[in-house]
Amino acid sequence: MVKKTIKPLLVDFEEVHYRNDLHKLEERIIKTHGKKLEKAFEATGLGKLNDDYLRGILKGDLSGIRKAITDVISKVLDPEYLSNEIANNVNGKIASLEHETRDLLSTIEMCGVACLVDYVSVSDSGVIIVSNEAKERLKDSHSMFVTTEAGIIRYNLHKAAAEAINAFCNEMGDHLGHDYPLDAFKMDDDGKVIPKVYDYE
């Protein structure tokens, strides 16, 4: 028997929180540090920034970048005889990136966005961005889905009950007096919800 595929049903989306997190990433991380990091990385001689190197930068780990610079320089300078020259050359090429990385990490800590940096990536042209795919993942993190058939049935019943209460309140109008909508109901001895009696005319 083929198992029925259930399409997740979105039941809640915290748009304000989503937009706040996206703003932090785009304004405090990318707008403030993006171009500086891209330029500092290009100064290393490794070409355009990519995702692998960005992951290291976001963790404060530049060892992979340092090794890559060393490998490039070692093709020109003999590492057996010129180790000091190579080390000095590497330090010179990575100095700006180290400075920009420290600034970035300070901002991440001050703004409390460490949990959001995984949504930042690098485009094919070496630009730091929040991609459309990452925005969808960020949206999902602020969303609640119902993923089972039974859950969807319960949600739809709950929603229908709310709609019925709203329709009832609209129809009753002033007959409800100062009661809140749910004050129009009570529990019977068996624990069932029953209507409270009003003057309906």
Secondary structure, 3 states (H helix, E strand, C coil): CCCCCCCCEEEEECHHHHHHHHHHHHHHHHHHHHHHHHHHHHCCCCCCCCHHHHHHHHCCCCHHHHHHHHHHHHCCCCCCCCHHHHHHHHHHHHHHHHHHHHHHHHHHHHHCCHHHHHHCEECCCCCEECCHHHHHHHHHHCEEEECCHHHHHHHHHHHHHHHHHHHHHHHHHHHHCCCCHHHHEEECCCCCEEECCCCCC
